[in-house]
Amino acid sequence: MDKHGLASFLRSRRERLQPEDVGLPAGTRRRTPGLRREEVAVLAHISTEYYVRLEQGRAPRPSAEVLVGIAGALLLTDEESDHLHMLAGTAPLRTALHRRDVRPSIVALLGRMPQTAGFVMSAIFEVLAWNDLAAALLEDFGELGPAERNLARRAFLTDDAAPLYGISDGAEFRHHVVARLRLAATRYPSDPTVAGLIEDLREGSAQFARLWDQHDVAAAPTLRKSLQHPVVGKITVDCDSLELAERDQHLVLYSAPAGSADAEALALLQVLGSDAAGLSETS
């Protein structure tokens, strides 16, 4: 049970709610944002004293039934509810270390996809495998060290203000990174690589630290991305992220509708290969 993490998460979820969100009257002016602790306790059908102790990090491990009640009272999403259970130690954790080995069949699949840029990403945004078109569209990852292939580091710790690989939705991507890393930290509490990455990001990026303290564990997926490439110019692609659940990895695919100008641009990059990689400094 992560008492400190559980307490912080409960406070952050309570403070984002207003009485009218849960069917309560607004009443008199409130000194602090969000619901009162006693209101959450009533909605969750538990004692106020016990809920207060949970937010103070002083309570014993809550039962699954109590967590269900709290999740309902705080209007948690499925992902937030899963996170709540993992913080409380009532859900099974994954293996102690996050996996970096990519299934050979997935690596082979990457090489058999025409005009689709694809790469495999770990639970903490390490690019583990990629095809030639991904190298041409984004960067030749083979020329980079492991730390440089981490998209979370690239998003928050780069010296310049240029969008990540010229992608226009940098703000949304950074929010997604933080939300996914919080889940990874809960799944792999003893993995030094996960802890080290988060520590580096918190120390090196005020923006990451601010987003981290919001305790969000879900972000809306981006289904389309626009990139600025030095050879083919602006290109808009469909973005599909397929979960490889048994290894907690994602297969990310960038493609374009057949016959479109964007598909023609991808085809050109397929011919040019990784020599065309490296995006311009402005989007």
Backbone as CSV, one residue per row, in Angstrom:
resi,resn,N_x,N_y,N_z,CA_x,CA_y,CA_z,C_x,C_y,C_z
1,MET,0.842,-1.199,0.000,0.000,0.000,0.000,0.881,1.254,0.000
2,ASP,0.651,2.123,-0.951,1.377,3.385,-1.040,0.515,4.450,-0.343
3,LYS,0.708,4.609,0.955,-0.163,5.503,1.726,-0.037,6.951,1.268
4,HIS,1.187,7.394,1.004,1.376,8.775,0.569,0.759,9.009,-0.809
5,GLY,1.022,8.080,-1.729,0.455,8.215,-3.068,-1.062,8.156,-3.061
6,LEU,-1.611,7.260,-2.237,-3.068,7.142,-2.130,-3.668,8.429,-1.574
7,ALA,-3.055,8.976,-0.536,-3.569,10.205,0.073,-3.564,11.363,-0.921
8,SER,-2.465,11.501,-1.660,-2.361,12.601,-2.630,-3.371,12.430,-3.755
9,PHE,-3.541,11.199,-4.206,-4.480,10.947,-5.293,-5.908,11.246,-4.854
10,LEU,-6.282,10.808,-3.660,-7.635,11.075,-3.161,-7.890,12.581,-3.053
11,ARG,-6.923,13.318,-2.518,-7.103,14.768,-2.392,-7.267,15.425,-3.764
12,SER,-6.442,15.000,-4.718,-6.511,15.622,-6.044,-7.845,15.347,-6.723
13,ARG,-8.389,14.147,-6.549,-9.675,13.813,-7.185,-10.829,14.515,-6.452
14,ARG,-10.741,14.635,-5.139,-11.802,15.311,-4.381,-11.852,16.794,-4.722
15,GLU,-10.689,17.414,-4.846,-10.641,18.861,-5.063,-11.106,19.281,-6.450
16,ARG,-11.161,18.351,-7.377,-11.605,18.725,-8.724,-13.132,18.710,-8.856
17,LEU,-13.834,18.160,-7.862,-15.287,18.026,-7.946,-15.990,19.176,-7.249
18,GLN,-17.135,19.548,-7.785,-18.016,20.520,-7.153,-19.258,19.793,-6.623
19,PRO,-19.928,20.352,-5.610,-21.101,19.665,-5.046,-22.137,19.282,-6.098
20,GLU,-22.381,20.186,-7.068,-23.384,19.892,-8.086,-22.991,18.709,-8.977
21,ASP,-21.685,18.386,-9.045,-21.238,17.244,-9.850,-21.769,15.925,-9.302
22,VAL,-22.000,15.893,-7.987,-22.441,14.652,-7.343,-23.853,14.790,-6.771
23,GLY,-24.578,15.816,-7.211,-25.968,15.966,-6.801,-26.173,16.586,-5.442
24,LEU,-25.178,17.327,-4.940,-25.315,17.991,-3.641,-25.539,19.488,-3.847
25,PRO,-26.237,20.138,-2.952,-26.404,21.599,-3.063,-25.090,22.314,-2.801
26,ALA,-24.889,23.435,-3.464,-23.636,24.173,-3.307,-23.473,24.705,-1.897
27,GLY,-24.565,25.156,-1.286,-24.511,25.645,0.085,-23.743,26.944,0.202
28,THR,-23.161,27.163,1.369,-22.418,28.399,1.616,-21.071,28.372,0.911
29,ARG,-20.450,29.544,0.843,-19.154,29.666,0.169,-18.111,28.772,0.838
30,ARG,-17.301,28.104,0.031,-16.317,27.162,0.546,-14.940,27.798,0.597
31,ARG,-14.217,27.496,1.650,-12.884,28.062,1.808,-11.859,27.357,0.930
32,THR,-12.095,26.114,0.588,-11.162,25.342,-0.242,-11.917,24.751,-1.424
33,PRO,-11.212,24.479,-2.532,-11.893,23.939,-3.709,-12.362,22.503,-3.506
34,GLY,-13.396,22.139,-4.250,-13.828,20.755,-4.268,-14.812,20.383,-3.182
35,LEU,-15.053,19.077,-3.095,-15.950,18.554,-2.071,-15.278,18.579,-0.705
36,ARG,-16.089,18.561,0.332,-15.571,18.393,1.682,-15.329,16.903,1.928
37,ARG,-14.441,16.610,2.846,-14.136,15.207,3.155,-15.372,14.477,3.678
38,GLU,-16.139,15.164,4.494,-17.326,14.498,5.040,-18.353,14.183,3.950
39,GLU,-18.387,14.989,2.903,-19.296,14.727,1.788,-18.876,13.476,1.035
40,VAL,-17.574,13.335,0.816,-17.081,12.124,0.154,-17.394,10.900,1.009
41,ALA,-17.198,11.021,2.307,-17.453,9.895,3.200,-18.912,9.460,3.141
42,VAL,-19.829,10.418,3.153,-21.255,10.098,3.068,-21.568,9.393,1.759
43,LEU,-21.033,9.932,0.654,-21.288,9.341,-0.659,-20.694,7.941,-0.776
44,ALA,-19.572,7.708,-0.098,-18.894,6.407,-0.178,-19.394,5.419,0.874
45,HIS,-20.280,5.878,1.770,-20.848,5.034,2.831,-19.771,4.535,3.789
46,ILE,-18.862,5.445,4.154,-17.844,5.125,5.156,-17.815,6.269,6.164
47,SER,-17.114,6.070,7.270,-17.074,7.113,8.287,-16.165,8.259,7.841
48,THR,-16.511,9.460,8.268,-15.688,10.625,7.943,-14.290,10.479,8.543
49,GLU,-14.229,9.954,9.767,-12.933,9.785,10.429,-12.003,8.893,9.605
50,TYR,-12.542,7.794,9.070,-11.697,6.878,8.302,-11.244,7.530,6.994
51,TYR,-12.157,8.253,6.330,-11.754,8.882,5.079,-10.687,9.953,5.327
52,VAL,-10.850,10.730,6.401,-9.850,11.749,6.740,-8.490,11.089,6.959
53,ARG,-8.482,9.974,7.645,-7.212,9.268,7.888,-6.610,8.753,6.588
54,LEU,-7.438,8.347,5.628,-6.912,7.933,4.328,-6.199,9.093,3.640
55,GLU,-6.812,10.283,3.675,-6.197,11.444,3.028,-4.972,11.935,3.794
56,GLN,-4.843,11.556,5.034,-3.677,11.932,5.822,-2.588,10.868,5.773
57,GLY,-2.859,9.751,5.078,-1.875,8.683,4.997,-1.699,7.920,6.292
58,ARG,-2.759,7.878,7.129,-2.653,7.232,8.444,-3.569,6.021,8.591
59,ALA,-4.345,5.703,7.563,-5.338,4.633,7.686,-4.759,3.291,7.261
60,PRO,-5.278,2.208,7.804,-4.876,0.887,7.308,-5.441,0.656,5.914
61,ARG,-4.991,-0.387,5.288,-5.408,-0.677,3.908,-6.927,-0.821,3.820
62,PRO,-7.561,-0.070,2.915,-9.016,-0.190,2.754,-9.370,-1.469,2.009
63,SER,-10.561,-1.952,2.263,-11.029,-3.150,1.566,-11.430,-2.800,0.137
64,ALA,-11.602,-3.834,-0.668,-12.028,-3.612,-2.049,-13.393,-2.939,-2.093
65,GLU,-14.269,-3.310,-1.144,-15.603,-2.717,-1.111,-15.536,-1.222,-0.790
66,VAL,-14.666,-0.853,0.135,-14.502,0.563,0.473,-13.973,1.337,-0.735
67,LEU,-13.026,0.754,-1.440,-12.453,1.424,-2.610,-13.499,1.614,-3.704
68,VAL,-14.370,0.638,-3.867,-15.450,0.775,-4.849,-16.347,1.945,-4.467
69,GLY,-16.657,2.066,-3.184,-17.486,3.165,-2.724,-16.818,4.516,-2.943
70,ILE,-15.535,4.598,-2.649,-14.796,5.851,-2.840,-14.708,6.202,-4.318
71,ALA,-14.446,5.204,-5.156,-14.368,5.450,-6.599,-15.683,6.006,-7.133
72,GLY,-16.790,5.465,-6.645,-18.084,5.969,-7.068,-18.337,7.382,-6.566
73,ALA,-17.960,7.652,-5.331,-18.176,8.976,-4.754,-17.373,10.046,-5.477
74,LEU,-16.170,9.695,-5.923,-15.294,10.653,-6.597,-15.444,10.636,-8.114
75,LEU,-16.410,9.849,-8.608,-16.683,9.776,-10.051,-15.433,9.396,-10.849
76,LEU,-14.695,8.412,-10.360,-13.465,8.009,-11.030,-13.767,7.248,-12.317
77,THR,-12.919,7.446,-13.314,-12.994,6.646,-14.531,-12.466,5.243,-14.232
78,ASP,-12.628,4.331,-15.183,-12.119,2.967,-14.988,-10.613,2.978,-14.739
79,GLU,-9.876,3.793,-15.498,-8.427,3.842,-15.325,-8.060,4.421,-13.967
80,GLU,-8.786,5.455,-13.550,-8.524,6.049,-12.245,-8.867,5.070,-11.125
81,SER,-9.934,4.313,-11.305,-10.313,3.331,-10.299,-9.257,2.234,-10.182
82,ASP,-8.740,1.768,-11.322,-7.663,0.770,-11.298,-6.445,1.328,-10.572
83,HIS,-6.134,2.586,-10.846,-4.992,3.232,-10.193,-5.207,3.308,-8.691
84,LEU,-6.419,3.635,-8.284,-6.759,3.698,-6.862,-6.509,2.353,-6.185
85,HIS,-6.971,1.279,-6.826,-6.787,-0.051,-6.248,-5.308,-0.424,-6.154
86,MET,-4.540,-0.066,-7.176,-3.113,-0.397,-7.140,-2.381,0.384,-6.053
87,LEU,-2.753,1.652,-5.857,-2.147,2.430,-4.785,-2.456,1.823,-3.422
88,ALA,-3.666,1.300,-3.289,-4.079,0.700,-2.017,-3.528,-0.711,-1.830
89,GLY,-2.919,-1.258,-2.870,-2.349,-2.591,-2.759,-3.358,-3.703,-2.863
90,THR,-4.515,-3.416,-3.461,-5.545,-4.451,-3.582,-5.630,-5.017,-4.997
91,ALA,-4.784,-4.552,-5.885,-4.754,-5.086,-7.245,-3.368,-5.680,-7.495
92,PRO,-3.284,-6.751,-8.258,-1.968,-7.362,-8.497,-1.060,-6.450,-9.296
93,LEU,0.179,-6.319,-8.852,1.164,-5.558,-9.601,1.752,-6.423,-10.702
94,ARG,2.269,-5.788,-11.737,2.922,-6.533,-12.807,4.320,-6.923,-12.338
95,THR,5.092,-7.479,-13.262,6.432,-7.910,-12.911,7.227,-6.739,-12.358
96,ALA,8.263,-7.048,-11.586,9.016,-6.017,-10.891,9.654,-5.014,-11.848
97,LEU,10.083,-5.460,-13.032,10.724,-4.593,-14.011,9.875,-4.524,-15.272
98,HIS,9.793,-3.338,-15.867,9.052,-3.238,-17.118,9.853,-3.910,-18.233
99,ARG,9.157,-4.482,-19.207,9.818,-5.282,-20.241,10.270,-4.417,-21.400
100,ARG,11.477,-4.745,-21.897,12.040,-4.029,-23.031,12.248,-4.944,-24.231
101,ASP,12.043,-6.226,-24.038,12.228,-7.159,-25.156,10.948,-7.213,-25.978
102,VAL,11.087,-6.992,-27.268,9.933,-6.960,-28.177,9.740,-8.340,-28.796
103,ARG,8.496,-8.763,-28.867,8.189,-10.058,-29.453,8.705,-10.126,-30.895
104,PRO,9.440,-11.184,-31.270,9.996,-11.259,-32.631,8.955,-11.116,-33.732
105,SER,7.767,-11.630,-33.509,6.735,-11.525,-34.541,6.320,-10.070,-34.767
106,ILE,6.382,-9.246,-33.718,6.062,-7.824,-33.864,7.164,-7.115,-34.637
107,VAL,8.415,-7.469,-34.350,9.532,-6.884,-35.096,9.409,-7.232,-36.577
108,ALA,9.069,-8.485,-36.876,8.898,-8.899,-38.271,7.732,-8.161,-38.912
109,LEU,6.663,-7.955,-38.142,5.497,-7.260,-38.669,5.848,-5.828,-39.066
110,LEU,6.671,-5.165,-38.277,7.071,-3.799,-38.587,7.690,-3.702,-39.988
111,GLY,8.451,-4.703,-40.353,9.118,-4.684,-41.651,8.231,-5.061,-42.817
112,ARG,7.021,-5.520,-42.530,6.134,-5.976,-43.604,4.971,-5.019,-43.855
113,MET,5.036,-3.811,-43.290,3.918,-2.878,-43.428,4.289,-1.779,-44.421
114,PRO,3.765,-1.839,-45.646,4.100,-0.811,-46.639,3.445,0.521,-46.312
115,GLN,4.215,1.590,-46.468,3.733,2.962,-46.302,3.078,3.208,-44.944
116,THR,3.544,2.496,-43.932,3.095,2.711,-42.556,4.322,2.807,-41.663
117,ALA,4.473,3.955,-41.027,5.572,4.122,-40.084,5.161,3.486,-38.765
118,GLY,5.986,2.606,-38.237,5.629,1.909,-37.009,6.796,1.791,-36.056
119,PHE,6.493,1.863,-34.787,7.523,1.632,-33.775,6.862,1.072,-32.519
120,VAL,7.653,0.374,-31.711,7.179,-0.208,-30.454,7.737,0.619,-29.309
121,MET,6.862,0.930,-28.366,7.227,1.788,-27.247,6.989,1.048,-25.936
122,SER,7.924,1.194,-25.006,7.792,0.541,-23.706,6.810,1.289,-22.816
123,ALA,6.620,0.769,-21.610,5.710,1.396,-20.650,6.180,2.780,-20.238
124,ILE,7.470,3.088,-20.434,7.988,4.409,-20.047,8.517,5.161,-21.269
125,PHE,7.927,4.888,-22.445,8.143,5.670,-23.664,9.532,5.489,-24.275
126,GLU,10.160,4.336,-24.061,11.380,4.013,-24.773,11.007,3.430,-26.133
127,VAL,11.607,3.925,-27.197,11.409,3.342,-28.517,12.286,2.100,-28.600
128,LEU,11.660,0.934,-28.691,12.363,-0.341,-28.614,12.634,-0.958,-29.982
129,ALA,11.749,-0.729,-30.938,11.881,-1.283,-32.291,11.149,-0.350,-33.242
130,TRP,11.583,-0.320,-34.498,10.998,0.597,-35.477,11.278,0.087,-36.882
131,ASN,10.513,0.596,-37.837,10.788,0.213,-39.221,11.448,1.377,-39.958
132,ASP,11.818,1.132,-41.211,12.562,2.135,-41.974,11.766,3.415,-42.173
133,LEU,10.459,3.292,-42.369,9.662,4.488,-42.610,9.568,5.345,-41.345
134,ALA,9.504,4.712,-40.165,9.514,5.489,-38.920,10.820,6.258,-38.785
135,ALA,11.928,5.626,-39.177,13.221,6.310,-39.126,13.251,7.485,-40.093
136,ALA,12.624,7.323,-41.271,12.601,8.396,-42.260,11.667,9.519,-41.856
137,LEU,10.545,9.177,-41.238,9.558,10.170,-40.867,9.953,10.925,-39.602
138,LEU,10.508,10.204,-38.625,10.813,10.805,-37.323,12.311,11.015,-37.138
139,GLU,13.027,9.925,-36.963,14.469,10.008,-36.714,15.049,8.611,-36.821
140,ASP,16.329,8.531,-37.204,16.993,7.236,-37.259,17.373,6.846,-35.828
141,PHE,16.475,6.126,-35.186,16.687,5.776,-33.791,17.928,4.922,-33.588
142,GLY,18.367,4.221,-34.626,19.558,3.398,-34.512,20.813,4.190,-34.248
143,GLU,20.780,5.499,-34.543,21.936,6.366,-34.307,21.942,6.942,-32.896
144,LEU,20.944,6.616,-32.101,20.796,7.212,-30.772,21.071,6.187,-29.675
145,GLY,21.495,6.680,-28.528,21.621,5.833,-27.365,20.267,5.577,-26.730
146,PRO,20.171,4.616,-25.820,18.876,4.278,-25.201,18.178,5.471,-24.561
147,ALA,18.914,6.326,-23.829,18.279,7.471,-23.175,17.717,8.444,-24.197
148,GLU,18.420,8.608,-25.331,17.965,9.539,-26.365,16.751,9.013,-27.101
149,ARG,16.502,7.714,-27.020,15.323,7.121,-27.677,14.091,7.159,-26.770
150,ASN,14.207,7.763,-25.613,13.065,7.860,-24.705,12.269,9.117,-25.044
151,LEU,11.025,8.937,-25.491,10.219,10.071,-25.948,9.803,10.988,-24.801
152,ALA,9.739,10.453,-23.586,9.421,11.310,-22.441,10.563,12.291,-22.190
153,ARG,11.783,11.792,-22.259,12.938,12.688,-22.106,12.971,13.715,-23.228
154,ARG,12.695,13.270,-24.446,12.722,14.185,-25.581,11.637,15.247,-25.456
155,ALA,10.508,14.883,-24.889,9.386,15.820,-24.784,9.621,16.891,-23.724
156,PHE,10.305,16.523,-22.624,10.414,17.450,-21.499,11.817,17.997,-21.252
157,LEU,12.845,17.302,-21.719,14.203,17.692,-21.344,15.041,18.219,-22.490
158,THR,14.437,18.487,-23.645,15.185,19.070,-24.744,15.463,20.542,-24.464
159,ASP,16.554,21.024,-24.979,16.969,22.401,-24.709,16.142,23.425,-25.468
160,ASP,15.670,23.047,-26.670,14.936,24.023,-27.464,13.440,23.849,-27.273
161,ALA,12.689,24.789,-27.822,11.232,24.785,-27.658,10.525,24.201,-28.872
162,ALA,11.264,23.575,-29.784,10.646,23.015,-30.984,9.747,21.835,-30.618
163,PRO,8.657,21.631,-31.339,7.789,20.482,-31.070,8.543,19.169,-31.245
164,LEU,8.166,18.167,-30.492,8.792,16.857,-30.595,8.630,16.315,-32.002
165,TYR,9.741,16.162,-32.722,9.736,15.676,-34.100,8.811,16.484,-35.001
166,GLY,8.630,17.767,-34.669,7.771,18.604,-35.499,6.298,18.320,-35.370
167,ILE,5.896,17.510,-34.387,4.492,17.154,-34.208,3.754,18.314,-33.543
168,SER,2.591,18.646,-34.069,1.892,19.859,-33.649,1.184,19.729,-32.306
169,ASP,0.926,18.515,-31.824,0.145,18.348,-30.589,1.052,18.099,-29.387
170,GLY,2.113,18.890,-29.275,3.084,18.671,-28.208,2.488,18.742,-26.818
171,ALA,1.600,19.700,-26.569,1.005,19.845,-25.240,0.190,18.614,-24.859
172,GLU,-0.617,18.124,-25.794,-1.424,16.930,-25.524,-0.543,15.711,-25.287
173,PHE,0.540,15.612,-26.080,1.435,14.467,-25.912,2.103,14.498,-24.540
174,ARG,2.530,15.665,-24.101,3.186,15.757,-22.796,2.229,15.368,-21.677
175,HIS,0.977,15.773,-21.779,-0.012,15.376,-20.773,-0.195,13.867,-20.782
176,HIS,-0.216,13.279,-21.982,-0.345,11.827,-22.118,0.851,11.119,-21.481
177,VAL,2.048,11.646,-21.703,3.258,11.056,-21.136,3.165,11.002,-19.617
178,VAL,2.787,12.110,-18.998,2.733,12.174,-17.537,1.703,11.182,-16.990
179,ALA,0.547,11.116,-17.626,-0.503,10.215,-17.154,-0.064,8.760,-17.244
180,ARG,0.590,8.399,-18.354,1.035,7.014,-18.515,2.194,6.676,-17.574
181,LEU,3.078,7.640,-17.320,4.189,7.380,-16.414,3.704,7.184,-14.979
182,ARG,2.637,7.877,-14.598,2.106,7.666,-13.248,1.584,6.233,-13.103
183,LEU,0.938,5.723,-14.141,0.499,4.328,-14.104,1.689,3.385,-14.038
184,ALA,2.735,3.687,-14.808,3.924,2.837,-14.804,4.582,2.836,-13.426
185,ALA,4.610,3.983,-12.768,5.209,4.059,-11.438,4.451,3.193,-10.439
186,THR,3.148,3.087,-10.619,2.342,2.253,-9.734,2.534,0.774,-10.051
187,ARG,2.651,0.436,-11.332,2.819,-0.967,-11.733,4.195,-1.504,-11.364
188,TYR,5.211,-0.662,-11.434,6.588,-1.122,-11.243,7.269,-0.309,-10.143
189,PRO,6.785,-0.424,-8.914,7.313,0.414,-7.826,8.762,0.124,-7.479
190,SER,9.274,-1.045,-7.849,10.660,-1.394,-7.510,11.593,-1.337,-8.711
191,ASP,11.128,-0.812,-9.844,11.966,-0.727,-11.039,12.786,0.562,-10.970
192,PRO,14.121,0.453,-10.836,14.939,1.671,-10.704,14.946,2.531,-11.961
193,THR,14.736,1.918,-13.124,14.703,2.697,-14.365,13.485,3.608,-14.395
194,VAL,12.345,3.074,-13.969,11.118,3.886,-13.921,11.283,5.022,-12.927
195,ALA,11.742,4.697,-11.719,11.911,5.725,-10.689,12.935,6.771,-11.119
196,GLY,14.025,6.331,-11.751,15.062,7.261,-12.180,14.580,8.220,-13.246
197,LEU,13.787,7.703,-14.187,13.255,8.560,-15.243,12.350,9.637,-14.652
198,ILE,11.451,9.239,-13.775,10.520,10.203,-13.181,11.271,11.234,-12.351
199,GLU,12.277,10.803,-11.624,13.073,11.741,-10.835,13.781,12.751,-11.740
200,ASP,14.363,12.263,-12.837,15.046,13.164,-13.773,14.073,14.177,-14.371
201,LEU,12.884,13.710,-14.718,11.904,14.610,-15.325,11.399,15.644,-14.326
202,ARG,11.180,15.224,-13.097,10.695,16.178,-12.078,11.750,17.236,-11.780
203,GLU,13.011,16.815,-11.748,14.078,17.764,-11.445,14.404,18.654,-12.640
204,GLY,14.241,18.118,-13.853,14.675,18.840,-15.033,13.612,19.637,-15.751
205,SER,12.344,19.432,-15.385,11.265,20.116,-16.099,10.200,20.586,-15.119
206,ALA,10.053,21.903,-15.020,8.995,22.461,-14.169,7.626,22.089,-14.700
207,GLN,7.507,21.998,-16.028,6.231,21.630,-16.625,5.851,20.208,-16.244
208,PHE,6.817,19.296,-16.301,6.534,17.917,-15.891,6.136,17.872,-14.419
209,ALA,6.869,18.572,-13.572,6.564,18.566,-12.138,5.151,19.073,-11.872
210,ARG,4.761,20.114,-12.597,3.412,20.668,-12.407,2.355,19.659,-12.845
211,LEU,2.545,19.033,-13.995,1.583,18.046,-14.473,1.567,16.815,-13.575
212,TRP,2.717,16.413,-13.086,2.805,15.242,-12.211,1.985,15.447,-10.947
213,ASP,2.026,16.646,-10.411,1.310,16.926,-9.164,-0.204,16.984,-9.348
214,GLN,-0.676,16.943,-10.591,-2.114,16.902,-10.841,-2.694,15.501,-10.668
215,HIS,-1.835,14.485,-10.645,-2.236,13.098,-10.384,-3.205,12.541,-11.434
216,ASP,-3.141,13.008,-12.649,-3.979,12.446,-13.706,-3.406,11.105,-14.158
217,VAL,-4.294,10.146,-14.423,-3.849,8.831,-14.882,-4.523,8.439,-16.190
218,ALA,-5.138,9.393,-16.857,-5.761,9.119,-18.149,-5.683,10.376,-18.992
219,ALA,-5.447,10.192,-20.280,-5.408,11.316,-21.211,-6.068,10.886,-22.510
220,ALA,-6.739,11.812,-23.147,-7.436,11.487,-24.394,-6.434,11.112,-25.474
221,PRO,-6.673,10.017,-26.190,-5.751,9.620,-27.256,-5.820,10.580,-28.441
222,THR,-4.684,10.752,-29.101,-4.632,11.569,-30.303,-4.743,10.651,-31.510
223,LEU,-5.751,10.844,-32.340,-6.008,9.952,-33.469,-5.388,10.443,-34.765
224,ARG,-5.019,11.714,-34.827,-4.342,12.262,-36.004,-3.229,13.190,-35.553
225,LYS,-2.143,13.188,-36.307,-1.021,14.049,-35.998,-0.558,14.761,-37.262
226,SER,-0.157,16.009,-37.093,0.441,16.765,-38.190,1.908,16.999,-37.864
227,LEU,2.787,16.715,-38.835,4.209,16.855,-38.652,4.783,17.760,-39.728
228,GLN,5.891,18.421,-39.413,6.598,19.231,-40.391,7.923,18.547,-40.700
229,HIS,8.063,18.053,-41.932,9.244,17.301,-42.335,10.076,18.142,-43.294
230,PRO,11.414,18.122,-43.175,12.249,18.975,-44.015,12.233,18.609,-45.490
231,VAL,11.829,17.395,-45.813,11.844,16.961,-47.216,10.465,17.056,-47.849
232,VAL,9.434,16.534,-47.175,8.097,16.475,-47.779,7.171,17.568,-47.227
233,GLY,7.651,18.387,-46.311,6.819,19.445,-45.756,5.802,18.922,-44.762
234,LYS,4.678,19.628,-44.662,3.658,19.234,-43.699,2.978,17.951,-44.143
235,ILE,2.836,17.029,-43.196,2.172,15.760,-43.489,1.289,15.397,-42.303
236,THR,0.052,15.004,-42.593,-0.909,14.623,-41.558,-1.162,13.126,-41.650
237,VAL,-1.048,12.447,-40.532,-1.166,10.990,-40.518,-2.206,10.560,-39.485
238,ASP,-2.803,9.398,-39.746,-3.628,8.744,-38.737,-2.706,8.079,-37.734
239,CYS,-3.043,8.192,-36.460,-2.207,7.617,-35.401,-3.000,6.540,-34.670
240,ASP,-2.508,5.329,-34.722,-3.143,4.209,-34.019,-2.131,3.588,-33.068
241,SER,-2.528,3.431,-31.812,-1.671,2.834,-30.800,-2.317,1.544,-30.324
242,LEU,-1.659,0.421,-30.591,-2.193,-0.899,-30.263,-1.456,-1.455,-29.053
243,GLU,-2.218,-1.825,-28.040,-1.612,-2.315,-26.804,-1.108,-3.745,-26.965
244,LEU,0.135,-3.970,-26.567,0.711,-5.309,-26.486,0.716,-5.675,-24.999
245,ALA,-0.432,-6.134,-24.541,-0.720,-6.177,-23.105,0.247,-7.048,-22.320
246,GLU,0.668,-8.186,-22.884,1.466,-9.118,-22.095,2.852,-8.571,-21.764
247,ARG,3.294,-7.532,-22.507,4.596,-6.924,-22.210,4.471,-5.452,-21.844
248,ASP,3.245,-4.993,-21.690,2.992,-3.592,-21.336,3.714,-2.656,-22.302
249,GLN,3.537,-2.927,-23.592,4.131,-2.112,-24.646,3.032,-1.668,-25.608
250,HIS,3.384,-0.731,-26.485,2.434,-0.254,-27.484,3.079,-0.239,-28.856
251,LEU,2.329,-0.711,-29.834,2.734,-0.622,-31.231,2.054,0.618,-31.803
252,VAL,2.846,1.617,-32.181,2.329,2.886,-32.678,2.483,2.917,-34.195
253,LEU,1.378,3.226,-34.885,1.364,3.202,-36.351,0.929,4.553,-36.896
254,TYR,1.705,5.087,-37.834,1.349,6.309,-38.550,1.085,5.944,-40.004
255,SER,-0.113,6.256,-40.479,-0.488,5.918,-41.849,-1.337,7.039,-42.421
256,ALA,-1.673,6.935,-43.704,-2.500,7.952,-44.373,-3.434,7.257,-45.344
257,PRO,-4.616,7.833,-45.600,-5.570,7.213,-46.531,-4.955,7.017,-47.914
258,ALA,-5.253,5.877,-48.519,-4.717,5.565,-49.848,-5.128,6.637,-50.851
259,GLY,-4.181,7.038,-51.679,-4.462,8.020,-52.720,-4.371,9.463,-52.274
260,SER,-4.174,9.708,-50.982,-4.092,11.079,-50.488,-2.685,11.638,-50.694
261,ALA,-2.582,12.957,-50.609,-1.271,13.589,-50.722,-0.358,13.143,-49.585
262,ASP,-0.932,12.909,-48.426,-0.126,12.450,-47.293,0.411,11.044,-47.541
263,ALA,-0.399,10.180,-48.167,0.068,8.837,-48.507,1.206,8.906,-49.524
264,GLU,1.106,9.835,-50.469,2.178,10.007,-51.456,3.465,10.474,-50.777
265,ALA,3.325,11.335,-49.775,4.494,11.799,-49.044,5.153,10.647,-48.278
266,LEU,4.336,9.796,-47.672,4.892,8.631,-46.984,5.591,7.700,-47.968
267,ALA,5.013,7.534,-49.140,5.631,6.676,-50.156,6.990,7.231,-50.576
268,LEU,7.073,8.553,-50.717,8.345,9.171,-51.068,9.382,8.941,-49.981
269,LEU,8.976,9.093,-48.732,9.891,8.845,-47.625,10.322,7.388,-47.571
270,GLN,9.418,6.479,-47.951,9.758,5.058,-47.980,10.909,4.823,-48.953
271,VAL,10.878,5.534,-50.081,11.933,5.392,-51.085,13.229,6.027,-50.609
272,LEU,13.124,7.215,-50.012,14.314,7.943,-49.585,15.006,7.288,-48.396
273,GLY,14.230,6.634,-47.531,14.810,5.955,-46.387,15.210,6.897,-45.283
274,SER,16.029,6.413,-44.351,16.359,7.177,-43.152,17.224,8.393,-43.443
275,ASP,17.778,8.510,-44.649,18.546,9.709,-44.985,17.665,10.948,-44.949
276,ALA,16.361,10.751,-45.062,15.436,11.892,-45.036,15.023,12.268,-43.628
277,ALA,15.486,11.545,-42.609,15.064,11.795,-41.240,15.636,13.105,-40.719
278,GLY,15.038,13.623,-39.664,15.489,14.862,-39.044,14.549,15.981,-39.393
279,LEU,13.767,16.401,-38.476,12.720,17.375,-38.765,13.205,18.785,-38.534
280,SER,12.510,19.736,-39.176,12.858,21.132,-39.042,12.606,21.632,-37.636
281,GLU,13.178,22.765,-37.297,13.083,23.313,-35.965,11.767,24.009,-35.695
282,THR,10.960,24.246,-36.718,9.676,24.904,-36.523,8.582,24.053,-37.118
283,SER,7.404,24.145,-36.519,6.283,23.359,-37.018,5.490,24.156,-38.020
